[in-house]
Amino acid sequence: MTTMTPTRQRRRVDQQQRRTAVWMVSPALVVMFLVAAVPIGYAVWLSLNVYSVRQADLSQFVGLTNYWHALTSPEWWAAFRQTFLFAIVSVFLEIVLGVAMALLLNLAFRGRGLLRSTLLVPYAVLTVVSAITWQAMFESNLGLVTGVLRALGLPGGEHVWLAEPGYAMTVIIIADVWKTAPFVALLVLAGLQVIPPDVYEAADLDGAGRWQTFWRVTLPLLRPAIALAAIFRLLDALRIFDLPFVLTKGASGTETMSMLAYQELREGRLIGPGSALSILTFATVMVVSLVYIRFAGGNIRDVAKER
């Protein structure tokens, strides 16, 4: 009778645990697949056809024609560039501000609990309400921001922010950063809470200053939390629709991929081309997520193993 080595026993236990985990999550995965696959599959089918909502018997299968027209149109590539410009700039600012706010909230001071609760107020505000508020603040004649800029003699006081290219995108980015930076701060704060105190004690014994401790200790240990916050915000930013829709209706160089698909579907009544634009937006977000997970996901696992 042969006895199993500890390594083989551990390997068998791991395999049994994996099988048990697969059986436990399978029902949920099947439901999620059906919920997601049915609408996506129907949208793909619509994108391969041309439909008329005004006249009967004009619907026909056109294959990849809708995709060809979308990928060769300057409107799609303009929306593509504007979406990525918004996503990259806004997510970068949100990560920087979120980390700064998390470090502040991690300090021990009186009223910290109240400040943490107040921090989440912008994230709890509906996006449409937030957009209307920022629209009023940047109104050219009576807006608070433009009025302050004019009173102080600073640049931008005489501009119509929401009607000029560059300025309009700036307002959208500011509104998005104001609303979602607290969400990033919350995730990073959770990462700060699990850093063991003895790590900082060891750094202090080694004579590291505050700046060195931040760069050599805190920031590397926060990589999983920052990576998680970045992927959440990046995927959400690439699907941005509500802020530019309320603030500018896509004018002044602020039309995003989701807005372009909406205009084709709802306003142009072009079901096939609009569905093709929706699928292209979905594919773009999926590719970005896969690339991010491929490179950042490995780092998260490595850091988790080190800890």
MODELLER restraints for C-alpha pairs under 7 A, 6 or more apart:
rsr = mdl.restraints
at = mdl.atoms
rsr.add(forms.Gaussian(group=physical.xy_distance, feature=features.Distance(at['CA:43:A'], at['CA:275:A']), mean=5.77, stdev=0.5))
rsr.add(forms.Gaussian(group=physical.xy_distance, feature=features.Distance(at['CA:44:A'], at['CA:279:A']), mean=6.76, stdev=0.5))
rsr.add(forms.Gaussian(group=physical.xy_distance, feature=features.Distance(at['CA:46:A'], at['CA:271:A']), mean=6.94, stdev=0.5))
rsr.add(forms.Gaussian(group=physical.xy_distance, feature=features.Distance(at['CA:46:A'], at['CA:272:A']), mean=5.39, stdev=0.5))
rsr.add(forms.Gaussian(group=physical.xy_distance, feature=features.Distance(at['CA:46:A'], at['CA:275:A']), mean=6.12, stdev=0.5))
rsr.add(forms.Gaussian(group=physical.xy_distance, feature=features.Distance(at['CA:47:A'], at['CA:66:A']), mean=6.59, stdev=0.5))
rsr.add(forms.Gaussian(group=physical.xy_distance, feature=features.Distance(at['CA:47:A'], at['CA:272:A']), mean=4.45, stdev=0.5))
rsr.add(forms.Gaussian(group=physical.xy_distance, feature=features.Distance(at['CA:47:A'], at['CA:273:A']), mean=6.20, stdev=0.5))
rsr.add(forms.Gaussian(group=physical.xy_distance, feature=features.Distance(at['CA:47:A'], at['CA:275:A']), mean=4.73, stdev=0.5))
rsr.add(forms.Gaussian(group=physical.xy_distance, feature=features.Distance(at['CA:47:A'], at['CA:276:A']), mean=4.52, stdev=0.5))
rsr.add(forms.Gaussian(group=physical.xy_distance, feature=features.Distance(at['CA:48:A'], at['CA:61:A']), mean=6.08, stdev=0.5))
rsr.add(forms.Gaussian(group=physical.xy_distance, feature=features.Distance(at['CA:48:A'], at['CA:62:A']), mean=5.70, stdev=0.5))
rsr.add(forms.Gaussian(group=physical.xy_distance, feature=features.Distance(at['CA:48:A'], at['CA:63:A']), mean=4.67, stdev=0.5))
rsr.add(forms.Gaussian(group=physical.xy_distance, feature=features.Distance(at['CA:48:A'], at['CA:64:A']), mean=5.94, stdev=0.5))
rsr.add(forms.Gaussian(group=physical.xy_distance, feature=features.Distance(at['CA:48:A'], at['CA:66:A']), mean=6.81, stdev=0.5))
rsr.add(forms.Gaussian(group=physical.xy_distance, feature=features.Distance(at['CA:48:A'], at['CA:272:A']), mean=6.55, stdev=0.5))
rsr.add(forms.Gaussian(group=physical.xy_distance, feature=features.Distance(at['CA:49:A'], at['CA:59:A']), mean=6.95, stdev=0.5))
rsr.add(forms.Gaussian(group=physical.xy_distance, feature=features.Distance(at['CA:49:A'], at['CA:60:A']), mean=5.57, stdev=0.5))
rsr.add(forms.Gaussian(group=physical.xy_distance, feature=features.Distance(at['CA:49:A'], at['CA:61:A']), mean=4.28, stdev=0.5))
rsr.add(forms.Gaussian(group=physical.xy_distance, feature=features.Distance(at['CA:49:A'], at['CA:62:A']), mean=5.16, stdev=0.5))
rsr.add(forms.Gaussian(group=physical.xy_distance, feature=features.Distance(at['CA:49:A'], at['CA:63:A']), mean=6.64, stdev=0.5))
rsr.add(forms.Gaussian(group=physical.xy_distance, feature=features.Distance(at['CA:49:A'], at['CA:272:A']), mean=5.38, stdev=0.5))
rsr.add(forms.Gaussian(group=physical.xy_distance, feature=features.Distance(at['CA:50:A'], at['CA:59:A']), mean=5.29, stdev=0.5))
rsr.add(forms.Gaussian(group=physical.xy_distance, feature=features.Distance(at['CA:50:A'], at['CA:60:A']), mean=5.42, stdev=0.5))
rsr.add(forms.Gaussian(group=physical.xy_distance, feature=features.Distance(at['CA:50:A'], at['CA:61:A']), mean=6.40, stdev=0.5))
rsr.add(forms.Gaussian(group=physical.xy_distance, feature=features.Distance(at['CA:50:A'], at['CA:62:A']), mean=6.64, stdev=0.5))
rsr.add(forms.Gaussian(group=physical.xy_distance, feature=features.Distance(at['CA:50:A'], at['CA:271:A']), mean=6.86, stdev=0.5))
rsr.add(forms.Gaussian(group=physical.xy_distance, feature=features.Distance(at['CA:50:A'], at['CA:272:A']), mean=4.84, stdev=0.5))
rsr.add(forms.Gaussian(group=physical.xy_distance, feature=features.Distance(at['CA:51:A'], at['CA:58:A']), mean=6.50, stdev=0.5))
rsr.add(forms.Gaussian(group=physical.xy_distance, feature=features.Distance(at['CA:51:A'], at['CA:59:A']), mean=4.35, stdev=0.5))
rsr.add(forms.Gaussian(group=physical.xy_distance, feature=features.Distance(at['CA:51:A'], at['CA:60:A']), mean=6.85, stdev=0.5))
rsr.add(forms.Gaussian(group=physical.xy_distance, feature=features.Distance(at['CA:51:A'], at['CA:270:A']), mean=6.99, stdev=0.5))
rsr.add(forms.Gaussian(group=physical.xy_distance, feature=features.Distance(at['CA:51:A'], at['CA:271:A']), mean=5.86, stdev=0.5))
rsr.add(forms.Gaussian(group=physical.xy_distance, feature=features.Distance(at['CA:51:A'], at['CA:272:A']), mean=6.13, stdev=0.5))
rsr.add(forms.Gaussian(group=physical.xy_distance, feature=features.Distance(at['CA:52:A'], at['CA:58:A']), mean=5.89, stdev=0.5))
rsr.add(forms.Gaussian(group=physical.xy_distance, feature=features.Distance(at['CA:52:A'], at['CA:59:A']), mean=6.04, stdev=0.5))
rsr.add(forms.Gaussian(group=physical.xy_distance, feature=features.Distance(at['CA:53:A'], at['CA:269:A']), mean=6.92, stdev=0.5))
rsr.add(forms.Gaussian(group=physical.xy_distance, feature=features.Distance(at['CA:66:A'], at['CA:272:A']), mean=6.66, stdev=0.5))
rsr.add(forms.Gaussian(group=physical.xy_distance, feature=features.Distance(at['CA:66:A'], at['CA:273:A']), mean=5.12, stdev=0.5))
rsr.add(forms.Gaussian(group=physical.xy_distance, feature=features.Distance(at['CA:66:A'], at['CA:276:A']), mean=6.06, stdev=0.5))
rsr.add(forms.Gaussian(group=physical.xy_distance, feature=features.Distance(at['CA:67:A'], at['CA:276:A']), mean=5.74, stdev=0.5))
rsr.add(forms.Gaussian(group=physical.xy_distance, feature=features.Distance(at['CA:70:A'], at['CA:76:A']), mean=6.19, stdev=0.5))
rsr.add(forms.Gaussian(group=physical.xy_distance, feature=features.Distance(at['CA:70:A'], at['CA:277:A']), mean=6.73, stdev=0.5))
rsr.add(forms.Gaussian(group=physical.xy_distance, feature=features.Distance(at['CA:79:A'], at['CA:255:A']), mean=5.44, stdev=0.5))
rsr.add(forms.Gaussian(group=physical.xy_distance, feature=features.Distance(at['CA:79:A'], at['CA:256:A']), mean=4.60, stdev=0.5))
rsr.add(forms.Gaussian(group=physical.xy_distance, feature=features.Distance(at['CA:79:A'], at['CA:257:A']), mean=5.16, stdev=0.5))
rsr.add(forms.Gaussian(group=physical.xy_distance, feature=features.Distance(at['CA:80:A'], at['CA:256:A']), mean=6.65, stdev=0.5))
rsr.add(forms.Gaussian(group=physical.xy_distance, feature=features.Distance(at['CA:80:A'], at['CA:257:A']), mean=5.92, stdev=0.5))
rsr.add(forms.Gaussian(group=physical.xy_distance, feature=features.Distance(at['CA:82:A'], at['CA:254:A']), mean=6.34, stdev=0.5))
rsr.add(forms.Gaussian(group=physical.xy_distance, feature=features.Distance(at['CA:82:A'], at['CA:255:A']), mean=6.85, stdev=0.5))
rsr.add(forms.Gaussian(group=physical.xy_distance, feature=features.Distance(at['CA:82:A'], at['CA:256:A']), mean=6.12, stdev=0.5))
rsr.add(forms.Gaussian(group=physical.xy_distance, feature=features.Distance(at['CA:83:A'], at['CA:238:A']), mean=6.06, stdev=0.5))
rsr.add(forms.Gaussian(group=physical.xy_distance, feature=features.Distance(at['CA:83:A'], at['CA:256:A']), mean=5.01, stdev=0.5))
rsr.add(forms.Gaussian(group=physical.xy_distance, feature=features.Distance(at['CA:83:A'], at['CA:257:A']), mean=6.52, stdev=0.5))
rsr.add(forms.Gaussian(group=physical.xy_distance, feature=features.Distance(at['CA:84:A'], at['CA:238:A']), mean=6.71, stdev=0.5))
rsr.add(forms.Gaussian(group=physical.xy_distance, feature=features.Distance(at['CA:86:A'], at['CA:173:A']), mean=6.48, stdev=0.5))
rsr.add(forms.Gaussian(group=physical.xy_distance, feature=features.Distance(at['CA:87:A'], at['CA:234:A']), mean=6.12, stdev=0.5))
rsr.add(forms.Gaussian(group=physical.xy_distance, feature=features.Distance(at['CA:87:A'], at['CA:237:A']), mean=5.00, stdev=0.5))
rsr.add(forms.Gaussian(group=physical.xy_distance, feature=features.Distance(at['CA:87:A'], at['CA:238:A']), mean=5.87, stdev=0.5))
rsr.add(forms.Gaussian(group=physical.xy_distance, feature=features.Distance(at['CA:90:A'], at['CA:173:A']), mean=5.56, stdev=0.5))
rsr.add(forms.Gaussian(group=physical.xy_distance, feature=features.Distance(at['CA:90:A'], at['CA:176:A']), mean=6.94, stdev=0.5))
rsr.add(forms.Gaussian(group=physical.xy_distance, feature=features.Distance(at['CA:90:A'], at['CA:177:A']), mean=5.98, stdev=0.5))
rsr.add(forms.Gaussian(group=physical.xy_distance, feature=features.Distance(at['CA:91:A'], at['CA:230:A']), mean=6.77, stdev=0.5))
rsr.add(forms.Gaussian(group=physical.xy_distance, feature=features.Distance(at['CA:91:A'], at['CA:233:A']), mean=6.27, stdev=0.5))
rsr.add(forms.Gaussian(group=physical.xy_distance, feature=features.Distance(at['CA:91:A'], at['CA:234:A']), mean=6.26, stdev=0.5))
rsr.add(forms.Gaussian(group=physical.xy_distance, feature=features.Distance(at['CA:93:A'], at['CA:177:A']), mean=6.83, stdev=0.5))
rsr.add(forms.Gaussian(group=physical.xy_distance, feature=features.Distance(at['CA:94:A'], at['CA:177:A']), mean=5.56, stdev=0.5))
rsr.add(forms.Gaussian(group=physical.xy_distance, feature=features.Distance(at['CA:94:A'], at['CA:180:A']), mean=6.98, stdev=0.5))
rsr.add(forms.Gaussian(group=physical.xy_distance, feature=features.Distance(at['CA:94:A'], at['CA:181:A']), mean=4.63, stdev=0.5))
rsr.add(forms.Gaussian(group=physical.xy_distance, feature=features.Distance(at['CA:94:A'], at['CA:184:A']), mean=6.76, stdev=0.5))
rsr.add(forms.Gaussian(group=physical.xy_distance, feature=features.Distance(at['CA:95:A'], at['CA:184:A']), mean=6.44, stdev=0.5))
rsr.add(forms.Gaussian(group=physical.xy_distance, feature=features.Distance(at['CA:97:A'], at['CA:181:A']), mean=6.38, stdev=0.5))
rsr.add(forms.Gaussian(group=physical.xy_distance, feature=features.Distance(at['CA:98:A'], at['CA:181:A']), mean=5.18, stdev=0.5))
rsr.add(forms.Gaussian(group=physical.xy_distance, feature=features.Distance(at['CA:98:A'], at['CA:182:A']), mean=6.21, stdev=0.5))
rsr.add(forms.Gaussian(group=physical.xy_distance, feature=features.Distance(at['CA:98:A'], at['CA:184:A']), mean=4.99, stdev=0.5))
rsr.add(forms.Gaussian(group=physical.xy_distance, feature=features.Distance(at['CA:98:A'], at['CA:185:A']), mean=3.99, stdev=0.5))
rsr.add(forms.Gaussian(group=physical.xy_distance, feature=features.Distance(at['CA:99:A'], at['CA:185:A']), mean=5.83, stdev=0.5))
rsr.add(forms.Gaussian(group=physical.xy_distance, feature=features.Distance(at['CA:99:A'], at['CA:188:A']), mean=6.25, stdev=0.5))
rsr.add(forms.Gaussian(group=physical.xy_distance, feature=features.Distance(at['CA:101:A'], at['CA:185:A']), mean=5.85, stdev=0.5))
rsr.add(forms.Gaussian(group=physical.xy_distance, feature=features.Distance(at['CA:102:A'], at['CA:185:A']), mean=4.88, stdev=0.5))
rsr.add(forms.Gaussian(group=physical.xy_distance, feature=features.Distance(at['CA:102:A'], at['CA:186:A']), mean=6.86, stdev=0.5))
rsr.add(forms.Gaussian(group=physical.xy_distance, feature=features.Distance(at['CA:102:A'], at['CA:188:A']), mean=6.01, stdev=0.5))
rsr.add(forms.Gaussian(group=physical.xy_distance, feature=features.Distance(at['CA:102:A'], at['CA:189:A']), mean=4.83, stdev=0.5))
rsr.add(forms.Gaussian(group=physical.xy_distance, feature=features.Distance(at['CA:105:A'], at['CA:112:A']), mean=6.56, stdev=0.5))
rsr.add(forms.Gaussian(group=physical.xy_distance, feature=features.Distance(at['CA:105:A'], at['CA:116:A']), mean=6.73, stdev=0.5))
rsr.add(forms.Gaussian(group=physical.xy_distance, feature=features.Distance(at['CA:106:A'], at['CA:189:A']), mean=6.77, stdev=0.5))
rsr.add(forms.Gaussian(group=physical.xy_distance, feature=features.Distance(at['CA:119:A'], at['CA:182:A']), mean=6.04, stdev=0.5))
rsr.add(forms.Gaussian(group=physical.xy_distance, feature=features.Distance(at['CA:120:A'], at['CA:182:A']), mean=5.83, stdev=0.5))
rsr.add(forms.Gaussian(group=physical.xy_distance, feature=features.Distance(at['CA:122:A'], at['CA:178:A']), mean=6.87, stdev=0.5))
rsr.add(forms.Gaussian(group=physical.xy_distance, feature=features.Distance(at['CA:122:A'], at['CA:179:A']), mean=4.89, stdev=0.5))
rsr.add(forms.Gaussian(group=physical.xy_distance, feature=features.Distance(at['CA:123:A'], at['CA:179:A']), mean=4.99, stdev=0.5))
rsr.add(forms.Gaussian(group=physical.xy_distance, feature=features.Distance(at['CA:123:A'], at['CA:180:A']), mean=5.68, stdev=0.5))
rsr.add(forms.Gaussian(group=physical.xy_distance, feature=features.Distance(at['CA:123:A'], at['CA:182:A']), mean=6.38, stdev=0.5))
rsr.add(forms.Gaussian(group=physical.xy_distance, feature=features.Distance(at['CA:123:A'], at['CA:183:A']), mean=6.59, stdev=0.5))
rsr.add(forms.Gaussian(group=physical.xy_distance, feature=features.Distance(at['CA:127:A'], at['CA:242:A']), mean=6.93, stdev=0.5))
rsr.add(forms.Gaussian(group=physical.xy_distance, feature=features.Distance(at['CA:127:A'], at['CA:243:A']), mean=6.90, stdev=0.5))
rsr.add(forms.Gaussian(group=physical.xy_distance, feature=features.Distance(at['CA:128:A'], at['CA:242:A']), mean=6.65, stdev=0.5))
rsr.add(forms.Gaussian(group=physical.xy_distance, feature=features.Distance(at['CA:128:A'], at['CA:243:A']), mean=6.95, stdev=0.5))
rsr.add(forms.Gaussian(group=physical.xy_distance, feature=features.Distance(at['CA:128:A'], at['CA:246:A']), mean=6.87, stdev=0.5))
rsr.add(forms.Gaussian(group=physical.xy_distance, feature=features.Distance(at['CA:131:A'], at['CA:175:A']), mean=6.82, stdev=0.5))
rsr.add(forms.Gaussian(group=physical.xy_distance, feature=features.Distance(at['CA:131:A'], at['CA:243:A']), mean=5.73, stdev=0.5))
rsr.add(forms.Gaussian(group=physical.xy_distance, feature=features.Distance(at['CA:131:A'], at['CA:246:A']), mean=6.26, stdev=0.5))
rsr.add(forms.Gaussian(group=physical.xy_distance, feature=features.Distance(at['CA:131:A'], at['CA:247:A']), mean=6.19, stdev=0.5))
rsr.add(forms.Gaussian(group=physical.xy_distance, feature=features.Distance(at['CA:132:A'], at['CA:246:A']), mean=7.00, stdev=0.5))
rsr.add(forms.Gaussian(group=physical.xy_distance, feature=features.Distance(at['CA:134:A'], at['CA:175:A']), mean=6.52, stdev=0.5))
rsr.add(forms.Gaussian(group=physical.xy_distance, feature=features.Distance(at['CA:135:A'], at['CA:247:A']), mean=5.96, stdev=0.5))
rsr.add(forms.Gaussian(group=physical.xy_distance, feature=features.Distance(at['CA:136:A'], at['CA:143:A']), mean=5.62, stdev=0.5))
rsr.add(forms.Gaussian(group=physical.xy_distance, feature=features.Distance(at['CA:137:A'], at['CA:143:A']), mean=4.29, stdev=0.5))
rsr.add(forms.Gaussian(group=physical.xy_distance, feature=features.Distance(at['CA:137:A'], at['CA:144:A']), mean=4.80, stdev=0.5))
rsr.add(forms.Gaussian(group=physical.xy_distance, feature=features.Distance(at['CA:137:A'], at['CA:145:A']), mean=5.52, stdev=0.5))
rsr.add(forms.Gaussian(group=physical.xy_distance, feature=features.Distance(at['CA:138:A'], at['CA:144:A']), mean=6.67, stdev=0.5))
rsr.add(forms.Gaussian(group=physical.xy_distance, feature=features.Distance(at['CA:138:A'], at['CA:145:A']), mean=5.63, stdev=0.5))
rsr.add(forms.Gaussian(group=physical.xy_distance, feature=features.Distance(at['CA:138:A'], at['CA:146:A']), mean=5.84, stdev=0.5))
rsr.add(forms.Gaussian(group=physical.xy_distance, feature=features.Distance(at['CA:138:A'], at['CA:161:A']), mean=6.46, stdev=0.5))
rsr.add(forms.Gaussian(group=physical.xy_distance, feature=features.Distance(at['CA:140:A'], at['CA:146:A']), mean=6.28, stdev=0.5))
rsr.add(forms.Gaussian(group=physical.xy_distance, feature=features.Distance(at['CA:140:A'], at['CA:159:A']), mean=6.85, stdev=0.5))
rsr.add(forms.Gaussian(group=physical.xy_distance, feature=features.Distance(at['CA:140:A'], at['CA:160:A']), mean=5.14, stdev=0.5))
rsr.add(forms.Gaussian(group=physical.xy_distance, feature=features.Distance(at['CA:146:A'], at['CA:156:A']), mean=6.99, stdev=0.5))
rsr.add(forms.Gaussian(group=physical.xy_distance, feature=features.Distance(at['CA:146:A'], at['CA:157:A']), mean=4.73, stdev=0.5))
rsr.add(forms.Gaussian(group=physical.xy_distance, feature=features.Distance(at['CA:147:A'], at['CA:157:A']), mean=6.62, stdev=0.5))
rsr.add(forms.Gaussian(group=physical.xy_distance, feature=features.Distance(at['CA:149:A'], at['CA:155:A']), mean=6.83, stdev=0.5))
rsr.add(forms.Gaussian(group=physical.xy_distance, feature=features.Distance(at['CA:149:A'], at['CA:156:A']), mean=6.51, stdev=0.5))
rsr.add(forms.Gaussian(group=physical.xy_distance, feature=features.Distance(at['CA:149:A'], at['CA:157:A']), mean=4.65, stdev=0.5))
rsr.add(forms.Gaussian(group=physical.xy_distance, feature=features.Distance(at['CA:150:A'], at['CA:157:A']), mean=4.42, stdev=0.5))
rsr.add(forms.Gaussian(group=physical.xy_distance, feature=features.Distance(at['CA:150:A'], at['CA:158:A']), mean=6.90, stdev=0.5))
rsr.add(forms.Gaussian(group=physical.xy_distance, feature=features.Distance(at['CA:161:A'], at['CA:167:A']), mean=4.94, stdev=0.5))
rsr.add(forms.Gaussian(group=physical.xy_distance, feature=features.Distance(at['CA:161:A'], at['CA:168:A']), mean=5.37, stdev=0.5))
rsr.add(forms.Gaussian(group=physical.xy_distance, feature=features.Distance(at['CA:162:A'], at['CA:168:A']), mean=4.36, stdev=0.5))
rsr.add(forms.Gaussian(group=physical.xy_distance, feature=features.Distance(at['CA:162:A'], at['CA:248:A']), mean=6.23, stdev=0.5))
rsr.add(forms.Gaussian(group=physical.xy_distance, feature=features.Distance(at['CA:163:A'], at['CA:252:A']), mean=5.80, stdev=0.5))
rsr.add(forms.Gaussian(group=physical.xy_distance, feature=features.Distance(at['CA:164:A'], at['CA:252:A']), mean=5.51, stdev=0.5))
rsr.add(forms.Gaussian(group=physical.xy_distance, feature=features.Distance(at['CA:165:A'], at['CA:252:A']), mean=4.56, stdev=0.5))
rsr.add(forms.Gaussian(group=physical.xy_distance, feature=features.Distance(at['CA:165:A'], at['CA:253:A']), mean=5.47, stdev=0.5))
rsr.add(forms.Gaussian(group=physical.xy_distance, feature=features.Distance(at['CA:168:A'], at['CA:252:A']), mean=6.45, stdev=0.5))
rsr.add(forms.Gaussian(group=physical.xy_distance, feature=features.Distance(at['CA:168:A'], at['CA:254:A']), mean=6.99, stdev=0.5))
rsr.add(forms.Gaussian(group=physical.xy_distance, feature=features.Distance(at['CA:169:A'], at['CA:254:A']), mean=5.85, stdev=0.5))
rsr.add(forms.Gaussian(group=physical.xy_distance, feature=features.Distance(at['CA:172:A'], at['CA:243:A']), mean=6.46, stdev=0.5))
rsr.add(forms.Gaussian(group=physical.xy_distance, feature=features.Distance(at['CA:172:A'], at['CA:244:A']), mean=6.52, stdev=0.5))
rsr.add(forms.Gaussian(group=physical.xy_distance, feature=features.Distance(at['CA:184:A'], at['CA:229:A']), mean=5.62, stdev=0.5))
rsr.add(forms.Gaussian(group=physical.xy_distance, feature=features.Distance(at['CA:187:A'], at['CA:225:A']), mean=6.14, stdev=0.5))
rsr.add(forms.Gaussian(group=physical.xy_distance, feature=features.Distance(at['CA:187:A'], at['CA:229:A']), mean=6.47, stdev=0.5))
rsr.add(forms.Gaussian(group=physical.xy_distance, feature=features.Distance(at['CA:188:A'], at['CA:222:A']), mean=6.99, stdev=0.5))
rsr.add(forms.Gaussian(group=physical.xy_distance, feature=features.Distance(at['CA:188:A'], at['CA:225:A']), mean=5.42, stdev=0.5))
rsr.add(forms.Gaussian(group=physical.xy_distance, feature=features.Distance(at['CA:188:A'], at['CA:226:A']), mean=6.27, stdev=0.5))
rsr.add(forms.Gaussian(group=physical.xy_distance, feature=features.Distance(at['CA:191:A'], at['CA:222:A']), mean=5.97, stdev=0.5))
rsr.add(forms.Gaussian(group=physical.xy_distance, feature=features.Distance(at['CA:191:A'], at['CA:225:A']), mean=5.55, stdev=0.5))
rsr.add(forms.Gaussian(group=physical.xy_distance, feature=features.Distance(at['CA:192:A'], at['CA:222:A']), mean=6.92, stdev=0.5))
rsr.add(forms.Gaussian(group=physical.xy_distance, feature=features.Distance(at['CA:203:A'], at['CA:213:A']), mean=6.61, stdev=0.5))
rsr.add(forms.Gaussian(group=physical.xy_distance, feature=features.Distance(at['CA:224:A'], at['CA:300:A']), mean=5.03, stdev=0.5))
rsr.add(forms.Gaussian(group=physical.xy_distance, feature=features.Distance(at['CA:227:A'], at['CA:296:A']), mean=6.66, stdev=0.5))
rsr.add(forms.Gaussian(group=physical.xy_distance, feature=features.Distance(at['CA:235:A'], at['CA:285:A']), mean=6.22, stdev=0.5))
rsr.add(forms.Gaussian(group=physical.xy_distance, feature=features.Distance(at['CA:238:A'], at['CA:285:A']), mean=6.56, stdev=0.5))
rsr.add(forms.Gaussian(group=physical.xy_distance, feature=features.Distance(at['CA:239:A'], at['CA:258:A']), mean=6.08, stdev=0.5))
rsr.add(forms.Gaussian(group=physical.xy_distance, feature=features.Distance(at['CA:240:A'], at['CA:258:A']), mean=6.71, stdev=0.5))
rsr.add(forms.Gaussian(group=physical.xy_distance, feature=features.Distance(at['CA:241:A'], at['CA:258:A']), mean=5.79, stdev=0.5))
rsr.add(forms.Gaussian(group=physical.xy_distance, feature=features.Distance(at['CA:241:A'], at['CA:259:A']), mean=5.82, stdev=0.5))
rsr.add(forms.Gaussian(group=physical.xy_distance, feature=features.Distance(at['CA:244:A'], at['CA:250:A']), mean=5.76, stdev=0.5))
rsr.add(forms.Gaussian(group=physical.xy_distance, feature=features.Distance(at['CA:244:A'], at['CA:254:A']), mean=6.38, stdev=0.5))
rsr.add(forms.Gaussian(group=physical.xy_distance, feature=features.Distance(at['CA:250:A'], at['CA:259:A']), mean=6.96, stdev=0.5))
rsr.add(forms.Gaussian(group=physical.xy_distance, feature=features.Distance(at['CA:257:A'], at['CA:281:A']), mean=6.14, stdev=0.5))
rsr.add(forms.Gaussian(group=physical.xy_distance, feature=features.Distance(at['CA:258:A'], at['CA:278:A']), mean=6.92, stdev=0.5))
rsr.add(forms.Gaussian(group=physical.xy_distance, feature=features.Distance(at['CA:258:A'], at['CA:281:A']), mean=6.79, stdev=0.5))
rsr.add(forms.Gaussian(group=physical.xy_distance, feature=features.Distance(at['CA:261:A'], at['CA:274:A']), mean=4.95, stdev=0.5))
rsr.add(forms.Gaussian(group=physical.xy_distance, feature=features.Distance(at['CA:261:A'], at['CA:277:A']), mean=5.14, stdev=0.5))
rsr.add(forms.Gaussian(group=physical.xy_distance, feature=features.Distance(at['CA:261:A'], at['CA:278:A']), mean=5.55, stdev=0.5))
rsr.add(forms.Gaussian(group=physical.xy_distance, feature=features.Distance(at['CA:262:A'], at['CA:274:A']), mean=6.95, stdev=0.5))
rsr.add(forms.Gaussian(group=physical.xy_distance, feature=features.Distance(at['CA:264:A'], at['CA:270:A']), mean=5.43, stdev=0.5))
rsr.add(forms.Gaussian(group=physical.xy_distance, feature=features.Distance(at['CA:264:A'], at['CA:273:A']), mean=6.80, stdev=0.5))
rsr.add(forms.Gaussian(group=physical.xy_distance, feature=features.Distance(at['CA:264:A'], at['CA:274:A']), mean=4.71, stdev=0.5))
rsr.add(forms.Gaussian(group=physical.xy_distance, feature=features.Distance(at['CA:265:A'], at['CA:271:A']), mean=5.34, stdev=0.5))
rsr.add(forms.Gaussian(group=physical.xy_distance, feature=features.Distance(at['CA:265:A'], at['CA:274:A']), mean=4.68, stdev=0.5))
